[in-house]
Amino acid sequence: QVQFVESGGGSVQPGGSLRLSCAASGSAWTIYTMAWYRQSPGNPREWVAYIFSGGDAYYSASVKGRFTISRDNDKNLVYLQMNDLKPEDTAVYYCNRWGSDGWGQGTQVTVSS
């Protein structure tokens, strides 16, 4: 199985920025469409961004214009640059193959004053 390990979360004030990283291990992951998801207490997991193997990216309405997903296949990394963070962005963030049912530990992002 392919394993993804998230890092880069933390606590920031509203308007701050964070960059999340996702390290991939296993075979053939570079052909996958990759996605970032998030889940806050009491809410279902939701996707926030995904990126095709060729680099085309898409975003949910709530983060469009503030977040940027990218990937570096040579370094086995997927990134999520998050700018102008809002309290509503507080959640555990996960990376995964689009449509996959397997989940790692995620990384906590907390936005508060």
N, CA, C and O atoms as CSV, one atom per row, in Angstrom:
chain,resi,resn,atom,element,x,y,z
A,1,GLN,N,N,0.828,-1.180,0.000
A,1,GLN,CA,C,0.000,0.000,0.000
A,1,GLN,C,C,0.875,1.248,0.000
A,1,GLN,O,O,2.010,1.230,0.476
A,2,VAL,N,N,0.327,2.327,-0.542
A,2,VAL,CA,C,1.002,3.612,-0.529
A,2,VAL,C,C,0.691,4.298,0.794
A,2,VAL,O,O,-0.456,4.314,1.241
A,3,GLN,N,N,1.720,4.863,1.417
A,3,GLN,CA,C,1.567,5.555,2.688
A,3,GLN,C,C,1.852,7.039,2.508
A,3,GLN,O,O,2.814,7.420,1.842
A,4,PHE,N,N,1.008,7.871,3.106
A,4,PHE,CA,C,1.184,9.310,3.069
A,4,PHE,C,C,1.292,9.836,4.491
A,4,PHE,O,O,0.481,9.493,5.351
A,5,VAL,N,N,2.298,10.671,4.735
A,5,VAL,CA,C,2.536,11.241,6.050
A,5,VAL,C,C,2.489,12.750,5.950
A,5,VAL,O,O,3.273,13.360,5.221
A,6,GLU,N,N,1.560,13.356,6.690
A,6,GLU,CA,C,1.360,14.800,6.661
A,6,GLU,C,C,2.189,15.487,7.740
A,6,GLU,O,O,2.436,14.919,8.803
A,7,SER,N,N,2.613,16.711,7.456
A,7,SER,CA,C,3.334,17.514,8.427
A,7,SER,C,C,3.145,18.989,8.103
A,7,SER,O,O,2.637,19.339,7.038
A,8,GLY,N,N,3.554,19.846,9.025
A,8,GLY,CA,C,3.523,21.278,8.790
A,8,GLY,C,C,2.401,22.032,9.462
A,8,GLY,O,O,2.341,23.258,9.369
A,9,GLY,N,N,1.505,21.329,10.141
A,9,GLY,CA,C,0.426,21.995,10.837
A,9,GLY,C,C,0.922,22.762,12.046
A,9,GLY,O,O,2.082,22.650,12.442
A,10,GLY,N,N,0.024,23.543,12.625
A,10,GLY,CA,C,0.363,24.324,13.791
A,10,GLY,C,C,-0.749,25.279,14.138
A,10,GLY,O,O,-1.855,25.188,13.604
A,11,SER,N,N,-0.451,26.199,15.038
A,11,SER,CA,C,-1.411,27.206,15.481
A,11,SER,C,C,-0.993,28.571,14.960
A,11,SER,O,O,0.153,28.988,15.127
A,12,VAL,N,N,-1.929,29.261,14.330
A,12,VAL,CA,C,-1.663,30.586,13.775
A,12,VAL,C,C,-2.841,31.504,14.062
A,12,VAL,O,O,-3.944,31.047,14.362
A,13,GLN,N,N,-2.594,32.799,13.965
A,13,GLN,CA,C,-3.649,33.789,14.093
A,13,GLN,C,C,-4.374,33.962,12.768
A,13,GLN,O,O,-3.810,33.666,11.715
A,14,PRO,N,N,-5.607,34.433,12.803
A,14,PRO,CA,C,-6.302,34.716,11.546
A,14,PRO,C,C,-5.463,35.618,10.645
A,14,PRO,O,O,-4.850,36.582,11.103
A,15,GLY,N,N,-5.451,35.288,9.369
A,15,GLY,CA,C,-4.640,36.016,8.409
A,15,GLY,C,C,-3.254,35.441,8.212
A,15,GLY,O,O,-2.532,35.865,7.310
A,16,GLY,N,N,-2.871,34.488,9.036
A,16,GLY,CA,C,-1.565,33.879,8.930
A,16,GLY,C,C,-1.488,32.838,7.833
A,16,GLY,O,O,-2.465,32.575,7.132
A,17,SER,N,N,-0.302,32.244,7.696
A,17,SER,CA,C,-0.042,31.268,6.645
A,17,SER,C,C,0.647,30.034,7.196
A,17,SER,O,O,1.373,30.102,8.188
A,18,LEU,N,N,0.416,28.920,6.549
A,18,LEU,CA,C,1.102,27.671,6.823
A,18,LEU,C,C,1.310,26.933,5.510
A,18,LEU,O,O,0.541,27.099,4.563
A,19,ARG,N,N,2.347,26.125,5.465
A,19,ARG,CA,C,2.532,25.223,4.338
A,19,ARG,C,C,2.572,23.799,4.848
A,19,ARG,O,O,3.440,23.438,5.643
A,20,LEU,N,N,1.640,22.999,4.393
A,20,LEU,CA,C,1.589,21.597,4.747
A,20,LEU,C,C,2.338,20.770,3.711
A,20,LEU,O,O,2.344,21.090,2.522
A,21,SER,N,N,2.966,19.708,4.185
A,21,SER,CA,C,3.673,18.800,3.303
A,21,SER,C,C,3.140,17.391,3.481
A,21,SER,O,O,2.705,17.009,4.567
A,22,CYS,N,N,3.176,16.637,2.419
A,22,CYS,CA,C,2.737,15.250,2.416
A,22,CYS,C,C,3.824,14.424,1.753
A,22,CYS,O,O,4.108,14.589,0.567
A,23,ALA,N,N,4.423,13.542,2.522
A,23,ALA,CA,C,5.474,12.672,2.010
A,23,ALA,C,C,4.874,11.333,1.630
A,23,ALA,O,O,4.151,10.719,2.416
A,24,ALA,N,N,5.173,10.888,0.437
A,24,ALA,CA,C,4.609,9.652,-0.089
A,24,ALA,C,C,5.657,8.556,-0.142
A,24,ALA,O,O,6.827,8.806,-0.433
A,25,SER,N,N,5.223,7.352,0.140
A,25,SER,CA,C,6.071,6.182,-0.034
A,25,SER,C,C,5.249,5.092,-0.700
A,25,SER,O,O,4.025,5.051,-0.577
A,26,GLY,N,N,5.933,4.221,-1.398
A,26,GLY,CA,C,5.242,3.182,-2.127
A,26,GLY,C,C,5.377,3.376,-3.623
A,26,GLY,O,O,5.942,4.368,-4.083
A,27,SER,N,N,4.870,2.454,-4.358
A,27,SER,CA,C,5.033,2.472,-5.796
A,27,SER,C,C,3.864,3.155,-6.495
A,27,SER,O,O,2.727,3.121,-6.022
A,28,ALA,N,N,4.167,3.768,-7.617
A,28,ALA,CA,C,3.193,4.278,-8.586
A,28,ALA,C,C,2.371,5.479,-8.109
A,28,ALA,O,O,1.398,5.852,-8.764
A,29,TRP,N,N,2.745,6.087,-6.983
A,29,TRP,CA,C,1.921,7.185,-6.468
A,29,TRP,C,C,1.923,8.395,-7.383
A,29,TRP,O,O,0.966,9.168,-7.374
A,30,THR,N,N,2.965,8.580,-8.168
A,30,THR,CA,C,3.075,9.777,-8.996
A,30,THR,C,C,2.043,9.840,-10.110
A,30,THR,O,O,1.863,10.899,-10.711
A,31,ILE,N,N,1.365,8.750,-10.402
A,31,ILE,CA,C,0.311,8.775,-11.406
A,31,ILE,C,C,-1.054,9.097,-10.798
A,31,ILE,O,O,-2.028,9.297,-11.523
A,32,TYR,N,N,-1.120,9.147,-9.478
A,32,TYR,CA,C,-2.389,9.384,-8.808
A,32,TYR,C,C,-2.812,10.846,-8.872
A,32,TYR,O,O,-1.974,11.748,-8.880
A,33,THR,N,N,-4.108,11.065,-8.916
A,33,THR,CA,C,-4.647,12.360,-8.547
A,33,THR,C,C,-4.592,12.451,-7.022
A,33,THR,O,O,-5.134,11.599,-6.318
A,34,MET,N,N,-3.931,13.493,-6.525
A,34,MET,CA,C,-3.755,13.649,-5.087
A,34,MET,C,C,-4.641,14.761,-4.554
A,34,MET,O,O,-4.932,15.732,-5.253
A,35,ALA,N,N,-5.063,14.608,-3.311
A,35,ALA,CA,C,-5.979,15.569,-2.727
A,35,ALA,C,C,-5.622,15.863,-1.277
A,35,ALA,O,O,-5.054,15.026,-0.575
A,36,TRP,N,N,-5.963,17.058,-0.852
A,36,TRP,CA,C,-5.975,17.422,0.557
A,36,TRP,C,C,-7.414,17.460,1.032
A,36,TRP,O,O,-8.299,17.976,0.349
A,37,TYR,N,N,-7.633,16.905,2.216
A,37,TYR,CA,C,-8.928,16.879,2.866
A,37,TYR,C,C,-8.789,17.492,4.250
A,37,TYR,O,O,-7.680,17.657,4.757
A,38,ARG,N,N,-9.916,17.828,4.854
A,38,ARG,CA,C,-9.889,18.270,6.234
A,38,ARG,C,C,-11.151,17.815,6.948
A,38,ARG,O,O,-12.189,17.573,6.332
A,39,GLN,N,N,-11.029,17.706,8.266
A,39,GLN,CA,C,-12.157,17.309,9.080
A,39,GLN,C,C,-12.091,18.027,10.416
A,39,GLN,O,O,-11.074,17.976,11.107
A,40,SER,N,N,-13.175,18.693,10.776
A,40,SER,CA,C,-13.298,19.352,12.061
A,40,SER,C,C,-14.340,18.608,12.890
A,40,SER,O,O,-15.173,17.896,12.329
A,41,PRO,N,N,-14.310,18.760,14.217
A,41,PRO,CA,C,-15.241,18.010,15.065
A,41,PRO,C,C,-16.695,18.229,14.673
A,41,PRO,O,O,-17.134,19.359,14.462
A,42,GLY,N,N,-17.429,17.135,14.579
A,42,GLY,CA,C,-18.842,17.198,14.262
A,42,GLY,C,C,-19.164,17.346,12.791
A,42,GLY,O,O,-20.335,17.417,12.419
A,43,ASN,N,N,-18.156,17.393,11.955
A,43,ASN,CA,C,-18.363,17.558,10.524
A,43,ASN,C,C,-17.745,16.406,9.747
A,43,ASN,O,O,-16.763,15.812,10.191
A,44,PRO,N,N,-18.311,16.089,8.595
A,44,PRO,CA,C,-17.698,15.046,7.772
A,44,PRO,C,C,-16.408,15.540,7.140
A,44,PRO,O,O,-16.179,16.742,7.003
A,45,ARG,N,N,-15.587,14.600,6.765
A,45,ARG,CA,C,-14.384,14.959,6.048
A,45,ARG,C,C,-14.755,15.574,4.699
A,45,ARG,O,O,-15.654,15.081,4.018
A,46,GLU,N,N,-14.071,16.639,4.315
A,46,GLU,CA,C,-14.336,17.304,3.052
A,46,GLU,C,C,-13.033,17.508,2.290
A,46,GLU,O,O,-11.966,17.664,2.883
A,47,TRP,N,N,-13.140,17.503,0.984
A,47,TRP,CA,C,-11.957,17.796,0.185
A,47,TRP,C,C,-11.792,19.299,0.068
A,47,TRP,O,O,-12.777,20.037,0.031
A,48,VAL,N,N,-10.572,19.742,0.011
A,48,VAL,CA,C,-10.292,21.166,-0.150
A,48,VAL,C,C,-9.537,21.471,-1.435
A,48,VAL,O,O,-9.640,22.578,-1.962
A,49,ALA,N,N,-8.785,20.509,-1.943
A,49,ALA,CA,C,-8.022,20.725,-3.168
A,49,ALA,C,C,-7.581,19.384,-3.725
A,49,ALA,O,O,-7.366,18.432,-2.975
A,50,TYR,N,N,-7.449,19.312,-5.035
A,50,TYR,CA,C,-6.858,18.130,-5.634
A,50,TYR,C,C,-6.045,18.526,-6.849
A,50,TYR,O,O,-6.254,19.583,-7.445
A,51,ILE,N,N,-5.122,17.662,-7.201
A,51,ILE,CA,C,-4.201,17.958,-8.285
A,51,ILE,C,C,-3.970,16.691,-9.097
A,51,ILE,O,O,-3.683,15.629,-8.546
A,52,PHE,N,N,-4.098,16.818,-10.403
A,52,PHE,CA,C,-3.857,15.701,-11.295
A,52,PHE,C,C,-2.358,15.445,-11.428
A,52,PHE,O,O,-1.536,16.282,-11.057
A,53,SER,N,N,-2.025,14.286,-11.959
A,53,SER,CA,C,-0.623,13.926,-12.102
A,53,SER,C,C,0.136,14.923,-12.971
A,53,SER,O,O,1.332,15.135,-12.772
A,54,GLY,N,N,-0.551,15.535,-13.932
A,54,GLY,CA,C,0.072,16.508,-14.804
A,54,GLY,C,C,0.155,17.907,-14.237
A,54,GLY,O,O,0.792,18.774,-14.835
A,55,GLY,N,N,-0.480,18.153,-13.083
A,55,GLY,CA,C,-0.351,19.429,-12.415
A,55,GLY,C,C,-1.584,20.317,-12.382
A,55,GLY,O,O,-1.582,21.321,-11.670
A,56,ASP,N,N,-2.632,19.990,-13.121
A,56,ASP,CA,C,-3.856,20.792,-13.054
A,56,ASP,C,C,-4.506,20.631,-11.684
A,56,ASP,O,O,-4.634,19.517,-11.177
A,57,ALA,N,N,-4.914,21.744,-11.093
A,57,ALA,CA,C,-5.414,21.746,-9.727
A,57,ALA,C,C,-6.792,22.378,-9.622
A,57,ALA,O,O,-7.154,23.236,-10.427
A,58,TYR,N,N,-7.560,21.948,-8.625
A,58,TYR,CA,C,-8.910,22.442,-8.383
A,58,TYR,C,C,-9.114,22.625,-6.893
A,58,TYR,O,O,-8.486,21.949,-6.078
A,59,TYR,N,N,-10.009,23.559,-6.546
A,59,TYR,CA,C,-10.195,23.943,-5.159
A,59,TYR,C,C,-11.667,24.043,-4.803
A,59,TYR,O,O,-12.503,24.374,-5.644
A,60,SER,N,N,-11.973,23.754,-3.546
A,60,SER,CA,C,-13.316,23.988,-3.063
A,60,SER,C,C,-13.557,25.489,-2.957
A,60,SER,O,O,-12.615,26.273,-2.843
A,61,ALA,N,N,-14.820,25.877,-2.994
A,61,ALA,CA,C,-15.151,27.298,-2.973
A,61,ALA,C,C,-14.650,27.991,-1.715
A,61,ALA,O,O,-14.303,29.171,-1.759
A,62,SER,N,N,-14.607,27.286,-0.605
A,62,SER,CA,C,-14.233,27.898,0.658
A,62,SER,C,C,-12.759,28.271,0.741
A,62,SER,O,O,-12.387,29.110,1.562
A,63,VAL,N,N,-11.911,27.668,-0.089
A,63,VAL,CA,C,-10.477,27.936,-0.014
A,63,VAL,C,C,-9.913,28.534,-1.296
A,63,VAL,O,O,-8.759,28.962,-1.315
A,64,LYS,N,N,-10.685,28.571,-2.348
A,64,LYS,CA,C,-10.191,29.064,-3.625
A,64,LYS,C,C,-9.684,30.495,-3.484
A,64,LYS,O,O,-10.352,31.353,-2.906
A,65,GLY,N,N,-8.505,30.733,-4.018
A,65,GLY,CA,C,-7.880,32.042,-3.928
A,65,GLY,C,C,-6.976,32.206,-2.733
A,65,GLY,O,O,-6.182,33.146,-2.685
A,66,ARG,N,N,-7.077,31.311,-1.760
A,66,ARG,CA,C,-6.250,31.378,-0.561
A,66,ARG,C,C,-5.267,30.215,-0.453
A,66,ARG,O,O,-4.165,30.381,0.069
A,67,PHE,N,N,-5.657,29.046,-0.942
A,67,PHE,CA,C,-4.824,27.850,-0.847
A,67,PHE,C,C,-4.269,27.486,-2.216
A,67,PHE,O,O,-4.898,27.748,-3.241
A,68,THR,N,N,-3.091,26.884,-2.225
A,68,THR,CA,C,-2.481,26.397,-3.452
A,68,THR,C,C,-1.932,24.996,-3.219
A,68,THR,O,O,-1.123,24.783,-2.316
A,69,ILE,N,N,-2.367,24.051,-4.026
A,69,ILE,CA,C,-1.840,22.697,-3.968
A,69,ILE,C,C,-0.786,22.537,-5.057
A,69,ILE,O,O,-0.948,23.049,-6.165
A,70,SER,N,N,0.271,21.841,-4.746
A,70,SER,CA,C,1.314,21.581,-5.721
A,70,SER,C,C,1.953,20.232,-5.418
A,70,SER,O,O,1.742,19.659,-4.349
A,71,ARG,N,N,2.725,19.739,-6.358
A,71,ARG,CA,C,3.399,18.471,-6.132
A,71,ARG,C,C,4.775,18.492,-6.760
A,71,ARG,O,O,5.002,19.130,-7.788
A,72,ASP,N,N,5.682,17.785,-6.126
A,72,ASP,CA,C,7.031,17.610,-6.627
A,72,ASP,C,C,7.264,16.111,-6.683
A,72,ASP,O,O,7.648,15.496,-5.688
A,73,ASN,N,N,7.034,15.536,-7.831
A,73,ASN,CA,C,7.121,14.084,-7.954
A,73,ASN,C,C,8.542,13.565,-7.727
A,73,ASN,O,O,8.726,12.457,-7.222
A,74,ASP,N,N,9.539,14.358,-8.098
A,74,ASP,CA,C,10.924,13.932,-7.905
A,74,ASP,C,C,11.274,13.802,-6.426
A,74,ASP,O,O,12.120,12.987,-6.056
A,75,LYS,N,N,10.631,14.599,-5.585
A,75,LYS,CA,C,10.888,14.568,-4.149
A,75,LYS,C,C,9.826,13.796,-3.379
A,75,LYS,O,O,9.874,13.734,-2.151
A,76,ASN,N,N,8.877,13.214,-4.083
A,76,ASN,CA,C,7.799,12.444,-3.460
A,76,ASN,C,C,7.005,13.278,-2.459
A,76,ASN,O,O,6.685,12.805,-1.368
A,77,LEU,N,N,6.688,14.514,-2.828
A,77,LEU,CA,C,6.001,15.429,-1.929
A,77,LEU,C,C,4.804,16.088,-2.600
A,77,LEU,O,O,4.822,16.384,-3.794
A,78,VAL,N,N,3.769,16.309,-1.806
A,78,VAL,CA,C,2.627,17.122,-2.181
A,78,VAL,C,C,2.498,18.217,-1.134
A,78,VAL,O,O,2.640,17.959,0.061
A,79,TYR,N,N,2.228,19.440,-1.579
A,79,TYR,CA,C,2.164,20.577,-0.676
A,79,TYR,C,C,0.784,21.209,-0.682
A,79,TYR,O,O,0.026,21.087,-1.645
A,80,LEU,N,N,0.476,21.884,0.412
A,80,LEU,CA,C,-0.685,22.758,0.461
A,80,LEU,C,C,-0.253,24.056,1.119
A,80,LEU,O,O,-0.047,24.108,2.331
A,81,GLN,N,N,-0.119,25.102,0.318
A,81,GLN,CA,C,0.183,26.427,0.838
A,81,GLN,C,C,-1.122,27.094,1.221
A,81,GLN,O,O,-2.013,27.243,0.384
A,82,MET,N,N,-1.245,27.499,2.475
A,82,MET,CA,C,-2.470,28.086,2.990
A,82,MET,C,C,-2.179,29.513,3.430
A,82,MET,O,O,-1.378,29.740,4.337
A,83,ASN,N,N,-2.828,30.469,2.788
A,83,ASN,CA,C,-2.677,31.879,3.116
A,83,ASN,C,C,-3.995,32.452,3.603
A,83,ASN,O,O,-5.062,31.893,3.353
A,84,ASP,N,N,-3.907,33.572,4.299
A,84,ASP,CA,C,-5.093,34.255,4.814
A,84,ASP,C,C,-6.002,33.280,5.559
A,84,ASP,O,O,-7.201,33.196,5.290
A,85,LEU,N,N,-5.420,32.564,6.480
A,85,LEU,CA,C,-6.167,31.540,7.206
A,85,LEU,C,C,-7.263,32.154,8.069
A,85,LEU,O,O,-7.104,33.236,8.635
A,86,LYS,N,N,-8.365,31.443,8.152
A,86,LYS,CA,C,-9.535,31.870,8.894
A,86,LYS,C,C,-9.856,30.854,9.981
A,86,LYS,O,O,-9.461,29.694,9.864
A,87,PRO,N,N,-10.563,31.257,11.039
A,87,PRO,CA,C,-10.933,30.287,12.073
A,87,PRO,C,C,-11.679,29.078,11.519
A,87,PRO,O,O,-11.544,27.976,12.050
A,88,GLU,N,N,-12.455,29.268,10.471
A,88,GLU,CA,C,-13.193,28.170,9.863
A,88,GLU,C,C,-12.286,27.130,9.211
A,88,GLU,O,O,-12.741,26.034,8.881
A,89,ASP,N,N,-11.013,27.460,9.022
A,89,ASP,CA,C,-10.058,26.511,8.455
A,89,ASP,C,C,-9.514,25.540,9.497
A,89,ASP,O,O,-8.803,24.597,9.148
A,90,THR,N,N,-9.836,25.755,10.756
A,90,THR,CA,C,-9.364,24.873,11.816
A,90,THR,C,C,-9.883,23.458,11.594
A,90,THR,O,O,-11.089,23.238,11.486
A,91,ALA,N,N,-8.963,22.508,11.525
A,91,ALA,CA,C,-9.321,21.123,11.235
A,91,ALA,C,C,-8.060,20.281,11.254
A,91,ALA,O,O,-6.946,20.801,11.319
A,92,VAL,N,N,-8.253,18.974,11.195
A,92,VAL,CA,C,-7.158,18.065,10.902
A,92,VAL,C,C,-7.102,17.904,9.390
A,92,VAL,O,O,-8.110,17.600,8.752
A,93,TYR,N,N,-5.935,18.107,8.827
A,93,TYR,CA,C,-5.753,18.036,7.385
A,93,TYR,C,C,-5.075,16.730,6.993
A,93,TYR,O,O,-4.113,16.297,7.629
A,94,TYR,N,N,-5.585,16.120,5.952
A,94,TYR,CA,C,-5.082,14.846,5.469
A,94,TYR,C,C,-4.752,14.949,3.989
A,94,TYR,O,O,-5.414,15.678,3.251
A,95,CYS,N,N,-3.747,14.235,3.561
A,95,CYS,CA,C,-3.543,14.059,2.134
A,95,CYS,C,C,-3.792,12.602,1.790
A,95,CYS,O,O,-3.589,11.710,2.613
A,96,ASN,N,N,-4.230,12.377,0.572
A,96,ASN,CA,C,-4.539,11.028,0.149
A,96,ASN,C,C,-4.741,11.014,-1.354
A,96,ASN,O,O,-4.924,12.053,-1.990
A,97,ARG,N,N,-4.703,9.841,-1.890
A,97,ARG,CA,C,-5.131,9.660,-3.270
A,97,ARG,C,C,-6.610,9.988,-3.371
A,97,ARG,O,O,-7.391,9.605,-2.500
A,98,TRP,N,N,-6.999,10.684,-4.412
A,98,TRP,CA,C,-8.398,10.999,-4.630
A,98,TRP,C,C,-9.198,9.714,-4.725
A,98,TRP,O,O,-8.878,8.838,-5.529
A,99,GLY,N,N,-10.234,9.596,-3.913
A,99,GLY,CA,C,-11.085,8.427,-3.927
A,99,GLY,C,C,-10.620,7.272,-3.062
A,99,GLY,O,O,-11.303,6.250,-3.002
A,100,SER,N,N,-9.497,7.394,-2.397
A,100,SER,CA,C,-8.987,6.331,-1.547
A,100,SER,C,C,-9.730,6.270,-0.220
A,100,SER,O,O,-10.221,7.286,0.272
A,101,ASP,N,N,-9.809,5.080,0.353
A,101,ASP,CA,C,-10.468,4.881,1.645
A,101,ASP,C,C,-9.494,4.807,2.811
A,101,ASP,O,O,-9.922,4.712,3.961
A,102,GLY,N,N,-8.217,4.846,2.546
A,102,GLY,CA,C,-7.223,4.765,3.593
A,102,GLY,C,C,-6.759,6.139,4.043
A,102,GLY,O,O,-6.590,7.045,3.227
A,103,TRP,N,N,-6.552,6.293,5.370
A,103,TRP,CA,C,-6.197,7.591,5.923
A,103,TRP,C,C,-5.036,7.471,6.886
A,103,TRP,O,O,-4.921,6.488,7.617
A,104,GLY,N,N,-4.171,8.483,6.882
A,104,GLY,CA,C,-3.085,8.570,7.835
A,104,GLY,C,C,-3.501,9.331,9.070
A,104,GLY,O,O,-4.690,9.469,9.357
A,105,GLN,N,N,-2.509,9.832,9.808
A,105,GLN,CA,C,-2.805,10.525,11.059
A,105,GLN,C,C,-3.220,11.972,10.869
A,105,GLN,O,O,-3.852,12.548,11.755
A,106,GLY,N,N,-2.885,12.567,9.752
A,106,GLY,CA,C,-3.213,13.960,9.505
A,106,GLY,C,C,-2.320,14.914,10.282
A,106,GLY,O,O,-1.453,14.495,11.050
A,107,THR,N,N,-2.548,16.209,10.067
A,107,THR,CA,C,-1.821,17.239,10.799
A,107,THR,C,C,-2.807,18.326,11.216
A,107,THR,O,O,-3.630,18.772,10.416
A,108,GLN,N,N,-2.716,18.741,12.466
A,108,GLN,CA,C,-3.679,19.681,13.032
A,108,GLN,C,C,-3.342,21.114,12.645
A,108,GLN,O,O,-2.203,21.559,12.787
A,109,VAL,N,N,-4.344,21.824,12.155
A,109,VAL,CA,C,-4.246,23.254,11.887
A,109,VAL,C,C,-5.258,23.965,12.768
A,109,VAL,O,O,-6.450,23.658,12.726
A,110,THR,N,N,-4.786,24.910,13.564
A,110,THR,CA,C,-5.654,25.676,14.442
A,110,THR,C,C,-5.470,27.156,14.153
A,110,THR,O,O,-4.354,27.672,14.199
A,111,VAL,N,N,-6.564,27.832,13.856
A,111,VAL,CA,C,-6.542,29.258,13.545
A,111,VAL,C,C,-7.407,29.967,14.580
A,111,VAL,O,O,-8.626,29.793,14.603
A,112,SER,N,N,-6.782,30.757,15.428
A,112,SER,CA,C,-7.520,31.457,16.477
A,112,SER,C,C,-6.742,32.681,16.920
A,112,SER,O,O,-5.535,32.781,16.703
A,113,SER,N,N,-7.447,33.602,17.541
A,113,SER,CA,C,-6.824,34.798,18.063
A,113,SER,C,C,-6.445,34.654,19.525
A,113,SER,O,O,-5.904,35.587,20.118
